[in-house]
Amino acid sequence: MNESHANSTALPTALEIARAAKIKPIVEIAEQMGLPASMLEPYGSHVAKISLDATDYLKDRPKAKYVVVTAITPTPLGEGKTTTTVGLGQAFAHIGKKATIAIRQASMGPTFGIKGGAAGGGYSQVIPFETLNLHLTGDGHAVTAAHNLCSAMLDNHLHFGNDLGLDLHNISWRRVLDVNDRALRNIVLGLGTAQDGIPRQSGFDITAASEVMAILGLTTSLFDLRKRLGRIVVGYTDKGTAVTAEELGAAGAMTVLMKEAIKPNLLQTLEGTSALVHAGPFGNIATGNSSVIADLIGIHSGDYLVTESGFGADMGAERFFNIKCRTSGLAPDAAVVVTTVRALKAHSGNHNIVAGRELSPQLLSENPDEVHIGGANLRKQLENVAKHGVPAVVAINSFPSDFASEHQAIREIAESMGATAAVCTHFTEGGRGATELAEAVAEVAERPNKFKVLYSTEATLREKIEIIATEVYGADGVDFSAAGSRQIDVAEQNGFGDLPVCIAKTHLSISSDASLKGAPTGWRLPVREVRASVGAGFIYAICGDMGTMPGLSRHPAAERIDIDAQGEIVGLS
């Protein structure tokens, strides 16, 4: 995302930097990947969709080294994961290598909310900036339309007699919208006359939380997309039998609405590195990774494919390893774990940090001992990567307020875990500021690949949840609610037991309690509810009160976004 450094006041804004960039024709960017113009569907001069035929066109070319960028547990300060992904991709050119990056698409909820867009930041961002953060090629709108078509057909089915026998109290399919709107979280449908539908309680999620978006991120072809949409479970009968979008007759039309959205979007970084921007599944309840299709194209397009996973290594990277890689068949060669001095100090538990508020002098004072205390989080996240057999490099996203002793503390933490650390200044210097990182990644990516998934699909759903809880999160065990246990039984009775699991929990702690910093121990994971995303291909266990429709802050970014006298966008970040 658009992380800001302490000296950002001396730099132009991200939007100003993007507008000053010398942007290359998109055909030239495609040629760098080995793709001819015939594989492109241009959206203006600087964005294009890539034909799905590109996977076959490139399949005989050598495979790139596959690098995933993850991070420590997020703090309100922002650690710079997207910026590091872009900076690393640019840095490879500075050491004589060719890279492609693959990132998620922006959601307009955060863009108009508090978090900002998804282009990176400073001199390590993807352009065109405005296009990427506002609509892009309309994939998000296609997901919204396809999802809500299924919702409409579901309520239409209920209106005309409910021949499938759906239990009105066990319908799991809601509606979606790509803005933050807390007033829509819980609603009652069908109020009015008898012609206005069957009254029932439901609600809206943000589009990024739609299972259709998760499907877009994990599908491998148009026909695979059609099958996955058909497998979507919209609810259950009173006997616990799953009812699908296929049975509603909705899957075919949903596929038609997604026919263009399935094609990855091609953009570029400020330094002309190829950037695949595709899919944006929610990081709390879904995989939080960009699309498999983009990776299947990018893996044959150069020396390195650098992709990013959402939130910390306990969340996005764990799902990358155990869900996305299981689907794509690709094995990562290296992982980058992004951290900052400030974030590790935050994980010491000694500071109360609020997004948007001025940082305390104590946080900015020299204190390598505090970095070591908060370093428990970095050690645990490095351990989580190592459990999957992937060698790691720690990217120290440097700020002017850092001290050399604090960087040394991070190097010591990394070395104690068998990892390499590299100091990065890509926010202010672009690719040149991440060459140490690029060289370190190039070195570890050459090591023998020992990648492994954490659990077998043959394990029971309870066993899979317990493995992730104890091995990745450090929990002592799992406590299943009565409802959660029943829902697991129903899922297994419906034949969904062989699916991988995706645990929906807070991203602000490795535990399920957002207030616990560092690497908490002596706690148990409470599984409140279990839902089936059968089309996407996973079961997700809800731990705690997980929100799927964010609200706007008191002063959201939307208040600052406008058009100036020249007709240019202002206030976008």
C-alpha positions in Angstrom: 0.0 0.0 0.0 1.0 3.6 0.1 3.3 3.7 3.1 4.8 7.1 4.0 8.4 7.5 5.3 9.4 10.0 7.9 11.0 12.3 5.4 8.1 12.1 3.0 7.5 15.8 3.3 10.7 16.3 1.3 9.4 14.1 -1.4 6.6 14.8 -3.9 3.4 12.9 -3.2 2.9 9.4 -4.8 0.5 10.9 -7.3 3.0 13.7 -8.2 5.8 11.1 -8.6 3.6 9.0 -10.8 2.5 11.9 -13.1 6.2 12.9 -13.6 7.2 9.4 -14.7 8.1 8.6 -18.2 5.7 5.8 -19.0 6.4 3.3 -21.7 3.9 1.9 -24.2 2.3 -1.2 -22.8 3.3 -3.2 -25.9 7.0 -2.6 -25.0 6.3 -3.8 -21.4 4.7 -7.0 -22.9 7.7 -7.6 -25.1 9.9 -7.6 -22.1 7.9 -10.6 -20.9 8.1 -12.3 -24.2 4.5 -11.5 -25.2 3.6 -10.2 -28.6 1.1 -7.5 -29.2 -1.4 -10.1 -30.4 -1.7 -11.3 -26.8 -2.9 -7.9 -25.5 -6.2 -6.3 -25.3 -5.3 -2.6 -24.7 -7.2 -0.4 -22.2 -5.8 3.0 -23.4 -2.1 3.4 -24.1 -0.7 2.1 -20.8 -2.8 -0.7 -19.5 -3.8 -4.0 -21.2 -5.5 -7.2 -20.5 -3.5 -10.4 -21.3 -5.2 -13.1 -23.3 -5.5 -16.4 -21.5 -3.7 -18.0 -24.5 -0.6 -16.5 -23.0 -0.2 -19.4 -20.6 0.2 -21.8 -23.5 2.2 -19.4 -25.6 4.9 -19.1 -22.8 4.8 -22.6 -21.3 7.9 -23.8 -23.0 10.0 -20.9 -21.8 12.3 -21.4 -18.7 10.7 -20.9 -15.3 11.5 -17.8 -13.3 12.6 -18.0 -9.7 9.4 -17.6 -7.6 9.6 -15.1 -4.8 6.9 -14.3 -2.3 7.0 -11.1 -0.2 5.4 -11.3 3.2 5.9 -9.5 6.5 5.8 -9.4 10.2 2.4 -8.9 11.9 1.0 -5.5 10.6 1.0 -2.4 12.8 -0.8 0.9 12.3 2.5 2.3 10.9 2.5 0.2 7.7 5.5 -2.0 7.0 5.8 -1.4 3.2 5.0 -4.8 1.7 3.7 -3.6 -1.6 6.4 -0.9 -1.9 9.0 -3.6 -1.2 7.5 -5.9 -3.8 7.8 -3.1 -6.4 11.2 -2.0 -5.2 12.6 -5.5 -5.4 11.2 -6.0 -8.8 12.9 -2.8 -10.0 16.1 -3.7 -8.2 16.7 -6.9 -10.2 17.2 -4.7 -13.3 20.0 -2.9 -11.4 21.9 -6.2 -10.9 21.4 -7.4 -14.5 18.3 -9.6 -14.0 14.7 -9.4 -15.4 11.8 -9.5 -13.1 8.0 -9.4 -13.3 5.9 -8.5 -10.2 2.4 -9.7 -9.5 0.2 -7.8 -7.0 -3.5 -7.6 -5.9 -5.9 -5.1 -7.4 -7.0 -2.1 -5.3 -10.3 -2.1 -3.5 -12.1 1.2 -3.6 -13.2 0.7 0.0 -9.7 1.3 1.3 -8.9 3.8 -1.5 -11.7 6.1 -0.3 -11.4 5.1 3.3 -8.3 5.3 5.5 -5.7 2.9 4.0 -5.3 4.4 0.6 -4.6 2.7 -2.7 -2.5 -0.4 -3.7 0.1 1.0 -6.0 3.1 1.0 -3.6 4.7 4.2 -2.6 7.4 6.8 -3.2 9.7 5.8 -6.0 8.6 2.2 -5.9 5.1 2.1 -7.3 3.0 0.8 -10.1 1.6 3.2 -12.7 -0.7 4.6 -14.1 -1.5 5.5 -10.4 -5.0 6.8 -10.9 -6.1 4.0 -13.2 -4.8 1.3 -10.8 -6.5 2.8 -7.8 -9.8 3.7 -9.5 -11.7 0.9 -11.4 -8.6 -0.3 -13.4 -10.3 -2.4 -16.1 -13.5 -3.0 -14.1 -12.7 -6.4 -12.7 -14.0 -5.5 -9.3 -17.3 -4.3 -10.8 -17.6 -7.7 -12.7 -17.1 -9.5 -9.4 -19.8 -7.3 -7.8 -22.2 -7.9 -10.7 -21.6 -11.7 -10.8 -22.0 -12.0 -7.0 -25.2 -10.0 -6.9 -26.7 -11.7 -9.9 -26.5 -14.9 -7.8 -28.0 -13.1 -4.9 -30.9 -11.9 -7.0 -31.5 -15.3 -8.4 -31.4 -16.8 -4.9 -34.1 -14.4 -3.7 -36.1 -14.9 -6.9 -36.0 -18.6 -6.3 -37.4 -18.1 -2.8 -40.1 -15.8 -4.1 -41.3 -18.4 -6.6 -41.7 -21.3 -4.1 -38.3 -22.4 -3.0 -38.3 -25.7 -4.8 -34.7 -26.5 -3.6 -35.9 -26.4 0.0 -33.5 -23.7 1.3 -33.7 -23.1 5.0 -34.3 -19.4 5.3 -32.3 -19.4 8.5 -29.3 -21.1 6.9 -28.6 -19.0 3.8 -25.0 -18.0 3.6 -24.9 -16.0 0.4 -25.2 -12.2 1.0 -24.6 -9.2 -1.3 -21.5 -7.2 -2.0 -20.4 -3.6 -2.8 -17.0 -2.2 -3.3 -17.2 0.7 -0.9 -16.9 0.9 2.9 -20.5 1.2 4.2 -21.2 0.1 7.8 -25.0 0.8 7.4 -25.3 -2.2 5.0 -23.6 -4.8 7.3 -26.9 -6.1 8.5 -30.2 -5.5 6.6 -33.7 -7.0 6.2 -34.6 -7.9 2.6 -38.1 -8.2 1.1 -39.9 -5.5 3.0 -42.9 -4.0 1.2 -45.6 -5.9 -0.7 -45.7 -9.6 -1.5 -44.2 -8.8 -4.9 -41.0 -7.4 -3.2 -39.7 -10.8 -2.2 -39.5 -13.0 1.0 -38.6 -11.0 4.1 -35.4 -12.3 5.7 -32.3 -11.0 7.4 -29.1 -10.6 5.3 -26.4 -8.0 4.7 -23.6 -6.7 2.5 -19.9 -7.6 2.4 -17.2 -5.6 0.6 -16.5 -6.9 -2.9 -13.0 -8.0 -1.8 -14.7 -10.4 0.6 -16.8 -12.1 -2.1 -16.2 -15.7 -2.8 -16.3 -14.8 -6.4 -13.2 -12.6 -5.9 -11.5 -15.6 -4.1 -12.4 -17.7 -7.1 -11.0 -15.2 -9.5 -7.7 -15.4 -7.5 -7.5 -19.2 -7.6 -9.0 -20.2 -10.9 -6.7 -21.6 -13.6 -8.9 -21.2 -16.8 -12.2 -20.0 -18.0 -13.7 -23.5 -17.8 -12.3 -24.0 -14.3 -13.9 -20.7 -13.4 -17.3 -22.0 -14.7 -16.9 -25.1 -12.5 -15.9 -23.2 -9.4 -18.8 -20.8 -9.7 -21.2 -23.7 -10.0 -19.8 -25.2 -6.8 -20.6 -22.1 -4.7 -22.7 -23.0 -1.7 -25.5 -20.4 -1.2 -27.1 -22.1 1.7 -28.4 -25.4 3.1 -31.7 -27.3 3.4 -33.2 -28.0 6.8 -31.5 -31.4 6.5 -28.1 -29.8 6.1 -27.7 -30.5 2.4 -25.7 -27.9 0.5 -27.5 -25.9 -2.2 -25.2 -24.6 -5.0 -25.2 -21.8 -7.6 -25.4 -24.5 -10.2 -28.7 -25.7 -8.8 -30.0 -22.2 -8.8 -29.1 -21.9 -12.5 -26.9 -18.9 -11.9 -23.4 -20.2 -12.6 -23.4 -19.9 -16.4 -24.5 -16.2 -16.4 -22.0 -15.4 -13.6 -19.3 -16.9 -15.8 -20.4 -14.7 -18.7 -20.1 -11.6 -16.4 -16.6 -12.7 -15.4 -15.3 -13.6 -18.9 -13.2 -10.5 -19.3 -12.3 -10.1 -15.6 -10.4 -13.5 -15.7 -7.8 -12.0 -17.9 -4.8 -10.5 -16.0 -4.1 -6.8 -16.2 -0.6 -5.6 -17.4 0.8 -2.4 -16.0 4.4 -1.2 -15.2 6.4 0.2 -12.4 8.0 3.6 -12.4 11.2 2.0 -13.8 9.5 0.0 -16.4 9.3 -3.4 -14.7 6.4 -5.5 -15.9 3.5 -5.6 -13.3 0.7 -8.0 -13.3 -2.3 -6.7 -11.3 -5.1 -9.1 -10.9 -7.7 -10.1 -8.3 -8.0 -8.7 -4.8 -9.3 -11.3 -2.3 -9.8 -10.2 1.3 -6.8 -11.0 3.5 -8.9 -11.9 6.6 -11.4 -14.5 5.3 -9.8 -15.5 2.0 -6.3 -16.0 0.5 -5.2 -12.4 0.3 -3.1 -13.1 -2.8 -3.1 -12.0 -6.4 -4.2 -14.5 -9.0 -2.9 -17.9 -9.9 -3.4 -17.1 -13.6 -1.2 -14.0 -13.4 1.5 -16.2 -11.8 1.2 -18.9 -14.4 1.9 -16.2 -17.0 4.6 -14.4 -15.0 6.5 -17.5 -14.1 7.7 -17.8 -17.7 8.4 -14.1 -18.3 11.8 -13.5 -16.9 14.4 -14.4 -14.3 12.2 -13.7 -11.3 8.5 -13.5 -10.5 8.0 -11.5 -7.3 4.5 -11.7 -5.8 3.0 -10.4 -2.5 0.8 -12.1 0.1 -1.5 -10.2 2.4 -0.8 -9.2 6.1 1.8 -11.2 8.0 3.4 -14.5 7.2 1.0 -16.3 9.6 -1.9 -15.2 7.3 -1.2 -14.4 3.6 2.0 -16.4 3.3 0.5 -19.5 5.1 -2.4 -19.4 2.6 0.0 -18.7 -0.3 1.9 -21.9 0.6 -1.1 -24.2 1.6 -3.9 -22.9 -0.7 -2.5 -20.9 -3.7 0.6 -23.1 -4.4 -1.5 -26.2 -3.9 -3.8 -24.9 -6.7 -1.2 -23.5 -9.1 1.4 -26.3 -8.7 4.1 -23.7 -8.4 6.8 -23.9 -5.7 8.3 -20.8 -4.2 12.1 -20.5 -4.3 12.5 -17.7 -1.7 10.5 -15.5 0.7 11.0 -11.9 1.7 9.8 -10.9 5.2 9.4 -7.2 5.4 10.0 -5.4 8.7 10.8 -2.0 10.1 12.5 -0.8 13.2 9.4 1.1 14.3 7.2 -1.9 13.8 9.4 -4.2 15.9 9.4 -1.6 18.7 5.6 -1.5 18.4 5.6 -5.3 19.0 7.5 -4.8 22.2 4.2 -3.7 23.7 5.7 -0.5 25.1 3.9 1.9 22.8 0.4 3.0 22.0 0.3 3.7 18.3 -2.7 5.1 16.5 -2.8 5.5 12.7 -2.6 9.1 11.7 -1.4 10.4 15.0 2.1 11.8 15.6 4.7 9.2 16.8 6.0 9.5 20.3 9.7 10.6 20.8 10.2 7.3 22.7 9.4 5.3 19.7 11.9 7.2 17.6 14.7 7.2 20.1 17.6 4.8 19.8 16.7 1.5 21.5 18.1 -1.7 19.9 17.1 -3.7 23.1 13.5 -2.8 22.3 13.9 -4.0 18.8 15.2 -7.4 20.2 12.1 -7.6 22.4 9.7 -6.9 19.5 11.8 -9.2 17.4 9.9 -12.1 18.9 7.4 -11.5 16.2 9.9 -11.5 13.4 11.5 -14.7 14.7 8.1 -16.4 14.8 7.2 -15.2 11.2 10.6 -16.5 10.0 9.9 -19.8 11.7 6.5 -19.9 9.9 8.2 -19.5 6.5 10.9 -22.1 7.4 8.2 -24.6 8.3 7.3 -24.7 4.6 10.9 -25.3 3.6 11.4 -21.9 2.0 14.6 -19.9 2.6 13.9 -16.3 3.7 15.5 -12.8 3.5 14.5 -10.1 5.9 13.9 -6.7 4.1 14.6 -3.9 6.6 12.5 -1.1 5.2 14.7 1.8 6.4 13.4 5.1 7.7 15.6 8.2 8.3 14.7 8.0 12.0 16.4 4.5 12.3 19.8 4.0 14.0 22.5 1.7 12.7 22.4 -0.2 16.0 18.7 -1.0 15.4 19.4 -2.3 11.9 22.2 -4.4 13.4 19.7 -5.8 16.0 17.4 -6.9 13.1 20.4 -8.5 11.3 21.2 -10.4 14.5 17.6 -11.6 14.8 17.6 -12.8 11.2 20.9 -14.6 11.5 19.7 -16.4 14.7 16.9 -17.8 12.5 19.2 -18.8 9.6 18.0 -15.9 7.4 19.8 -13.0 5.7 18.8 -9.4 6.2 19.2 -6.4 3.8 18.6 -2.7 4.4 16.3 -1.1 1.8 15.8 2.5 0.8 13.6 1.8 -2.2 10.9 4.3 -1.1 13.2 7.2 -1.7 15.6 5.7 -4.2 13.6 3.3 -6.2 15.2 0.1 -7.4 18.7 1.3 -6.7 17.7 1.4 -3.0 16.9 -2.4 -3.0 19.9 -3.8 -4.7 21.3 -5.4 -1.5 17.9 -7.1 -1.1 17.9 -8.3 -4.7 21.3 -9.8 -4.4 20.4 -11.5 -1.2 17.2 -12.9 -2.7 19.1 -14.1 -5.8 21.5 -16.0 -3.6 19.0 -17.8 -1.5 16.7 -18.6 -4.5 19.5 -20.7 -5.9 19.4 -23.1 -2.9 17.8 -26.5 -3.3 14.0 -26.2 -3.2 12.6 -28.0 -0.1 9.1 -26.5 -0.3 6.3 -28.4 1.4 2.7 -27.8 2.4 1.9 -28.0 6.1 -0.9 -30.6 6.1 -2.4 -33.3 3.9 -5.8 -32.8 2.3 -6.6 -36.3 3.8 -6.5 -34.8 7.3 -9.8 -34.0 8.9 -10.9 -30.3 9.0 -10.4 -30.3 12.7 -6.9 -31.6 12.3 -6.0 -29.0 9.7 -7.3 -26.2 11.8 -5.3 -27.5 14.8 -2.1 -27.8 12.8 -2.3 -24.2 11.7 -3.3 -23.0 15.2 -0.5 -24.8 17.0 2.3 -24.7 14.4 1.8 -21.3 12.8 0.0 -19.3 15.4 1.7 -20.8 18.5 -1.6 -21.7 20.2 -1.8 -24.4 22.8 -4.8 -25.9 21.0 -8.3 -25.1 19.5 -11.7 -24.7 21.2 -14.5 -25.4 18.8 -17.9 -23.8 19.7 -20.9 -26.1 19.5 -22.1 -24.3 16.3 -18.6 -24.6 14.8 -18.4 -28.3 15.5 -21.8 -28.8 13.9 -20.8 -26.9 10.8 -17.6 -28.9 10.4 -19.7 -32.1 10.6 -22.1 -30.7 8.0 -19.2 -29.7 5.7 -17.6 -33.2 5.9 -21.0 -34.8 5.4 -21.4 -32.8 2.2 -18.0 -34.1 0.9 -16.0 -30.9 1.6 -13.6 -32.5 4.1 -10.7 -32.8 1.7 -10.5 -29.0 1.1 -7.7 -26.9 2.7 -8.6 -24.5 5.4 -8.4 -20.7 5.7 -8.6 -19.3 9.2 -10.3 -16.0 9.5 -8.8 -14.1 12.4 -7.4 -10.7 13.3 -4.4 -9.6 11.2 -3.1 -7.4 14.1 -1.7 -10.4 16.1 -0.3 -13.8 15.4 -3.0 -14.9 18.0 -6.7 -14.4 17.7 -6.6 -11.5 20.1 -5.6 -8.2 18.4 -4.2 -6.8 21.7 -1.5 -9.5 22.0 1.8 -8.3 20.5 5.0 -10.1 19.7 4.7 -13.9 19.6 2.0 -14.8 22.2 2.0 -18.2 24.0 -0.3 -19.8 26.5 -3.5 -19.2 24.6 -6.1 -21.3 22.6 -7.7 -20.5 19.3 -11.5 -20.1 19.6 -13.4 -21.3 16.5 -16.7 -19.6 16.6 -18.1 -20.5 13.1 -17.1 -22.6 10.1 -18.2 -21.7 6.5 -17.6 -23.4 3.2 -16.1 -21.5 0.2 -16.4 -24.6 -2.0 -16.1 -22.7 -5.3 -12.9 -21.1 -4.1 -11.8 -24.4 -2.8 -11.4 -23.9 0.9 -13.2 -24.1 4.3 -12.8 -21.0 6.5 -13.0 -21.1 10.3 -14.0 -17.8 11.9 -12.2 -17.0 15.1 -13.5 -13.9 16.8 -15.7 -11.2 15.4 -14.5 -10.8 11.8 -15.8 -7.8 9.9 -16.4 -8.2 6.2 -17.8 -4.8 5.5 -15.5 -2.0 6.7 -16.8 1.4 7.8 -15.5 4.8 6.9 -13.5 6.8 9.5 -14.6 10.2 10.8 -12.6 11.9 8.1 -12.1 9.4 5.2 -9.9 9.9 2.2 -13.0 10.5 0.1 -13.3 14.0 1.7 -9.9 15.0 0.2 -10.4 13.5 -3.3 -11.6 15.9 -5.9 -11.0 17.4 -9.4 -8.9 20.6 -9.7 -9.4 23.5 -12.1 -7.5 21.6 -14.8 -9.7 18.5 -14.5 -7.0 16.5 -12.8 -7.6 14.2 -9.8 -6.3 15.5 -6.5 -6.1 14.0 -3.0 -5.7 10.4 -4.1 -3.1 8.4 -2.1 
